[in-house]
Amino acid sequence: MRGQPQFAAIQWRGREVRVEYVQIAPERSAAPLVAFLHEGLGSIAMWKDFPERLCEAGGFRGLVFSRPGYGQSTPREPDEFWDVDFMHRQAHEVLPAFFEAIGLQEKPWLFGHSDGGSIALLYAARFPDRVTGLVVLAPHIFVEDVTVANIELARQAYLETDLPKKLGRYHADVDSAFWGWNRIWLHPPFRDWNIEAELGTIRCPVLAMQGIDDEYGTLAQIRGIAQRVPGTKLVEIPDCGHSPHRDQPEKAIVAAVSFIAAPPGKSVFQP
């Protein structure tokens, strides 16, 4: 990711935390702004050059940030355990506070992957007048057995392989990032987590993409969004796992750029 990271200070969970962020092409002042929300183990660095590629292809501006606990943002406290509402708190508390801290006045497009896609959906549901549209990749709207099974495998890999070293390239405190995500997803009460009923208040355009070979969820996730948000565009990508922006980046870019750049109520992209 080109560009020098900046930091915004917000008050959250009773303390000040710093949120790492990077702006892409801020000089394109009239262009749509796309805010990128990373996955459950993601960060600015984990996106690599994908946000820049998408913004360059569409002539957009970009805003990429690491949520508290990830990347170079303030890590979790050692005794800080996230609860079942952790994605709601990111959407309802962290995101508005971050946008306010950087002085954001406009309505961005939200581009979210996995947990970041769920957070984008929750933000648009709670604040329907503060977002222009959503592009969500492999979001979760309820918990599936396949998701939990593979997160359990990730836990074993973290304990038994060099996965901590690999993830350490992307996080200042890798334990903060991994255990904050892993423990709550494997917490038994989280099996009942479900945001389907909340999606009905979303009023903006939605593009939902998912790989047909997604190892962390079935196509019932994005199809469930389409059932509850009228006009949702679905893109189901062959030969693609949980991360379309890594497995099939060109297809993800074409779909997203066409959707964002289309006139209101229209889309030049046909899945």
Secondary structure, 3 states (H helix, E strand, C coil): CCCCCEEEEEEECCEEEEEEEEEECCCCCCCCEEEEECCCCCCHHHHCCHHHHHHHHHCCEEEEEECCCCCCCCCCCCCCCCCCCHHHHHHHHHHHHHHHHCCCCCCCEEEEECHHHHHHHHHHHHCCCCCCEEEEECCCCECCHHHHHHHHHHHHHHHHCCHHHHHCCCCCCHHHHHHHHHHHHCCHHHHHCECHHHHHHCCCCEEEEEECCCCCCCCHHHHHHHHHCCCCEEEEECCCCCCHHHHCHHHHHHHHHHHHHCCCCCCCCCC
